[in-house]
Amino acid sequence: MNDRAANFFSLFASSSTLICCALPSLFVVLGAGASFASLLTIFPFLIVLSQFKVTISLIALATIALAGFAHYKTARLPCPADPELGRACLQSRKRARVLYYVSVSIFVFATIFTYLVPRVIFS
């Protein structure tokens, strides 16, 4: 799996944790439980996704770890000697790094709102 595909897959996985798990918690924290209930009538698959939140979170974590490993390995490979290709290589690595950090940020945000915030609020 190349670096770019791994980063896009990690972004998809972290976004799925955001949709399934953090979105309901965020609505409840903001006092918009009724809005979330009406959202469930439009998108009923969110209930099914929420039932598997631990599995989805673990798969997302594994995917992000795999993308991080791929990014780590490819970041140290040499770029082509050709100036134009070398510039494109460095630019691609920078974009991949940004995409990876966005994925990690989304995952951390989703994890906090899924597992930590409800414990603080309801304890």
C-alpha positions as a Markdown table, in Angstrom:
| # | Residue | x | y | z |
|---|---|---|---|---|
| 1 | Met | 0.0 | 0.0 | 0.0 |
| 2 | Asn | 1.5 | 3.3 | -1.0 |
| 3 | Asp | 1.6 | 6.3 | 1.3 |
| 4 | Arg | -1.1 | 8.3 | -0.4 |
| 5 | Ala | -3.6 | 5.4 | -0.4 |
| 6 | Ala | -2.9 | 4.7 | 3.3 |
| 7 | Asn | -3.4 | 8.4 | 4.2 |
| 8 | Phe | -6.7 | 8.6 | 2.3 |
| 9 | Phe | -7.9 | 5.3 | 3.9 |
| 10 | Ser | -7.0 | 6.6 | 7.4 |
| 11 | Leu | -8.9 | 9.8 | 6.7 |
| 12 | Phe | -12.0 | 7.7 | 5.7 |
| 13 | Ala | -11.6 | 5.5 | 8.8 |
| 14 | Ser | -11.3 | 8.5 | 11.1 |
| 15 | Ser | -14.2 | 10.2 | 9.5 |
| 16 | Ser | -16.3 | 7.1 | 10.1 |
| 17 | Thr | -15.6 | 7.3 | 13.8 |
| 18 | Leu | -16.6 | 11.0 | 13.7 |
| 19 | Ile | -19.9 | 10.2 | 12.1 |
| 20 | Cys | -20.9 | 7.1 | 14.0 |
| 21 | Cys | -19.7 | 8.0 | 17.5 |
| 22 | Ala | -18.8 | 11.6 | 18.0 |
| 23 | Leu | -21.7 | 13.2 | 16.2 |
| 24 | Pro | -24.4 | 11.8 | 18.6 |
| 25 | Ser | -22.3 | 12.8 | 21.7 |
| 26 | Leu | -21.7 | 16.3 | 20.3 |
| 27 | Phe | -25.4 | 16.9 | 19.7 |
| 28 | Val | -26.2 | 15.8 | 23.2 |
| 29 | Val | -23.5 | 17.9 | 24.7 |
| 30 | Leu | -24.7 | 21.0 | 22.8 |
| 31 | Gly | -28.3 | 20.3 | 24.0 |
| 32 | Ala | -29.5 | 19.4 | 20.6 |
| 33 | Gly | -30.8 | 15.9 | 21.4 |
| 34 | Ala | -34.1 | 16.6 | 19.7 |
| 35 | Ser | -32.3 | 17.7 | 16.6 |
| 36 | Phe | -30.3 | 14.5 | 16.6 |
| 37 | Ala | -33.5 | 12.5 | 17.0 |
| 38 | Ser | -34.9 | 14.1 | 13.9 |
| 39 | Leu | -31.6 | 13.5 | 12.1 |
| 40 | Leu | -32.0 | 9.8 | 13.0 |
| 41 | Thr | -35.3 | 9.7 | 11.1 |
| 42 | Ile | -33.5 | 10.9 | 8.0 |
| 43 | Phe | -30.3 | 8.7 | 8.5 |
| 44 | Pro | -31.4 | 5.6 | 10.4 |
| 45 | Phe | -28.1 | 3.8 | 9.7 |
| 46 | Leu | -26.5 | 6.0 | 12.4 |
| 47 | Ile | -28.1 | 3.8 | 15.0 |
| 48 | Val | -26.6 | 0.6 | 13.5 |
| 49 | Leu | -23.2 | 2.3 | 13.3 |
| 50 | Ser | -23.4 | 3.4 | 16.9 |
| 51 | Gln | -23.9 | -0.2 | 18.0 |
| 52 | Phe | -20.5 | -1.1 | 16.6 |
| 53 | Lys | -18.6 | 2.0 | 17.8 |
| 54 | Val | -15.9 | 0.1 | 19.6 |
| 55 | Thr | -15.2 | -2.1 | 16.6 |
| 56 | Ile | -15.2 | 1.0 | 14.3 |
| 57 | Ser | -12.9 | 2.8 | 16.6 |
| 58 | Leu | -10.4 | -0.1 | 16.8 |
| 59 | Ile | -10.4 | -0.5 | 13.0 |
| 60 | Ala | -9.9 | 3.2 | 12.6 |
| 61 | Leu | -7.0 | 3.2 | 15.1 |
| 62 | Ala | -5.4 | 0.2 | 13.3 |
| 63 | Thr | -5.8 | 2.0 | 9.9 |
| 64 | Ile | -4.3 | 5.2 | 11.2 |
| 65 | Ala | -1.4 | 3.3 | 12.7 |
| 66 | Leu | -0.8 | 1.5 | 9.4 |
| 67 | Ala | -0.9 | 4.9 | 7.6 |
| 68 | Gly | 1.5 | 6.3 | 10.1 |
| 69 | Phe | 3.9 | 3.4 | 9.5 |
| 70 | Ala | 3.6 | 3.8 | 5.7 |
| 71 | His | 4.2 | 7.5 | 6.0 |
| 72 | Tyr | 7.2 | 7.0 | 8.3 |
| 73 | Lys | 8.8 | 4.5 | 5.9 |
| 74 | Thr | 8.2 | 6.5 | 2.7 |
| 75 | Ala | 9.2 | 9.9 | 4.2 |
| 76 | Arg | 12.8 | 8.8 | 4.5 |
| 77 | Leu | 13.1 | 7.5 | 0.9 |
| 78 | Pro | 15.1 | 9.6 | -1.5 |
| 79 | Cys | 13.3 | 11.8 | -4.0 |
| 80 | Pro | 14.3 | 11.8 | -7.7 |
| 81 | Ala | 17.4 | 13.8 | -8.7 |
| 82 | Asp | 15.5 | 15.6 | -11.5 |
| 83 | Pro | 14.6 | 19.0 | -10.1 |
| 84 | Glu | 11.0 | 19.0 | -11.3 |
| 85 | Leu | 10.3 | 15.4 | -10.0 |
| 86 | Gly | 12.1 | 16.2 | -6.8 |
| 87 | Arg | 9.9 | 19.2 | -6.2 |
| 88 | Ala | 6.8 | 17.1 | -6.9 |
| 89 | Cys | 8.0 | 14.4 | -4.6 |
| 90 | Leu | 8.6 | 16.9 | -1.7 |
| 91 | Gln | 5.2 | 18.5 | -2.3 |
| 92 | Ser | 3.5 | 15.1 | -2.3 |
| 93 | Arg | 5.1 | 14.2 | 0.9 |
| 94 | Lys | 4.0 | 17.5 | 2.5 |
| 95 | Arg | 0.4 | 16.9 | 1.4 |
| 96 | Ala | 0.5 | 13.4 | 2.7 |
| 97 | Arg | 1.8 | 14.6 | 6.1 |
| 98 | Val | -1.0 | 17.2 | 6.3 |
| 99 | Leu | -3.6 | 14.6 | 5.3 |
| 100 | Tyr | -2.3 | 12.2 | 7.9 |
| 101 | Tyr | -2.3 | 14.8 | 10.7 |
| 102 | Val | -5.9 | 15.8 | 9.7 |
| 103 | Ser | -6.8 | 12.1 | 10.0 |
| 104 | Val | -5.2 | 11.8 | 13.5 |
| 105 | Ser | -6.9 | 15.0 | 14.6 |
| 106 | Ile | -10.3 | 13.8 | 13.5 |
| 107 | Phe | -9.8 | 10.5 | 15.2 |
| 108 | Val | -8.7 | 12.1 | 18.5 |
| 109 | Phe | -11.7 | 14.5 | 18.4 |
| 110 | Ala | -14.1 | 11.7 | 17.7 |
| 111 | Thr | -12.5 | 9.5 | 20.5 |
| 112 | Ile | -12.8 | 12.3 | 23.0 |
| 113 | Phe | -16.4 | 13.0 | 22.2 |
| 114 | Thr | -17.3 | 9.3 | 22.1 |
| 115 | Tyr | -15.6 | 8.0 | 25.2 |
| 116 | Leu | -14.4 | 10.8 | 27.5 |
| 117 | Val | -17.0 | 13.5 | 27.3 |
| 118 | Pro | -20.0 | 11.2 | 28.2 |
| 119 | Arg | -18.1 | 9.9 | 31.2 |
| 120 | Val | -17.4 | 13.4 | 32.5 |
| 121 | Ile | -20.9 | 14.6 | 31.9 |
| 122 | Phe | -22.7 | 11.6 | 33.3 |
| 123 | Ser | -20.5 | 10.9 | 36.3 |
